[in-house]
Amino acid sequence: MNLFKLAWKNITHNPLSLLLNMVLLTLGIGLISFILSVNTQLKDKFEKNLADIDLVIGAKGSPLQLILSSMYHIDAPTGNISIDEAKPFLREGHPLIKRSVPLSMGDSYKGYRIVGTDHSILELYDAKASEGRLWSNLLEVTIGSVVASNLDLGLGAKFQSSHGFNDDEDLEHEHGTFVVVGILEPTGSVIDQLILCNTESVWEVHDHHEEAESAEEEDHSHDDHEEHDHEHEHDHAGHEHSEYEHDNHDHRNDMSRSQLLEHGEKEITSILVQYTSKTNFQALSMPRNINENTDLQAASPAYEINRLYDMMGTGTRALQLIAVLIAIVSAISIFVSLLNSLKQRKYELSLMRVLGGKARTLLSLILLEGIIMSLLGFVLGILASQLSMAAMAGSLADRYNYEFSSWQWHGSEWYLLAASVGIGFQAAVLPALMAYNTDIHENLSDA
């Protein structure tokens, strides 16, 4: 007697009941697996992008927003800070700071952020150029691997940036054409999603934007003759500036740190800081001193990311609780299904006993039916979660600016498998015991 074949026939004998059981169990297992998969990949990205950064310094505002915008590039910056304010943390030789990386943000190209910085940012992510070279001159960019592949940009490609972080043609800057001079190797970190240039390039584009706005306001305030003169002068100035820009593009090298500090009236967005020692008391008290004694804000990435995990955990736990409740309902459904099936098969089970079947064989048969249904629900649940991940990978990437992938295991599948088998086993225990204790004479006489 092949118990597996017999159990399978008994399960499929009532297809509607089987369908209900599978839907419930698939929903429960699938939802739990999907949540675990998203959380695992998101935490992996977050932890990888910590990049041993100990402190982020920027404008006053939300510290979590400062961390998300400067390190993970998934939020708007809190504002800008002047070079004069940032000087103490950008000077070389600071006794508490091993490395400081200035960031200037505010523009993007087709949704990918343009970041003005220097080459020290590459050391945070162990990044290097795979094609071409690193940015050096004005309006040169080196792009991340994801930017290059998704936007189909190669060496020599030219583009104009847009104000803000949305892909909006109406916000495109009319002046300042960037040129791609290099592509970075894939690192699996946030730098793959960035367009890197020198700080001066960001200033250059924004200065053009402000000049254009000022010129437009002046045009509205002058009469026709004055407007004509102004446009003539503006065209002449624009022509001269175009030549200047071209000259800079060809010959002006990236500013050194000392040259950057000379532009005290200019602004940057934030600074990424690594301490010389993580156990130095003065370094540990630096964030509090900055927040209390300056107009700047200092935020600790480790602390803020733990806060983020706590906030995310509330919603995650709620969804997991719903999934567990669905799984419990599926267990009750399997139990009811097996119990009803047992009542309908009393005569059949009694005949099996008469024909030589042992009581423990009936016990094993009913338990096997419950386990088979739970295993089938587990397989369908994992399949549903991975298909959902594949379908939502694009939306998740747009939301978090990270690549999410399906069929990437989160390490908890074995626990889900054990839980699924446990659900099937528990649901089948009582019907199995009833089958084990079935009264052969009573059942046959009733028939």
Beta strands, then each sheet from edge to edge (+ up, - down):
strand 1: 55-59
strand 2: 81-82
strand 3: 97-109
strand 4: 112-116
strand 5: 129-132
strand 6: 140-143
strand 7: 158-163
strand 8: 172-184
strand 9: 195-197
strand 10: 267-268
strand 11: 270-275
strand 12: 296-299
sheet 1: 5+ 8- 6- 9+ 4+ 3- 11+ 1- 12+
sheet 2: 2+ 10-
sheet 3: 5+ 8- 6- 9+ 4+ 3- 7+
end
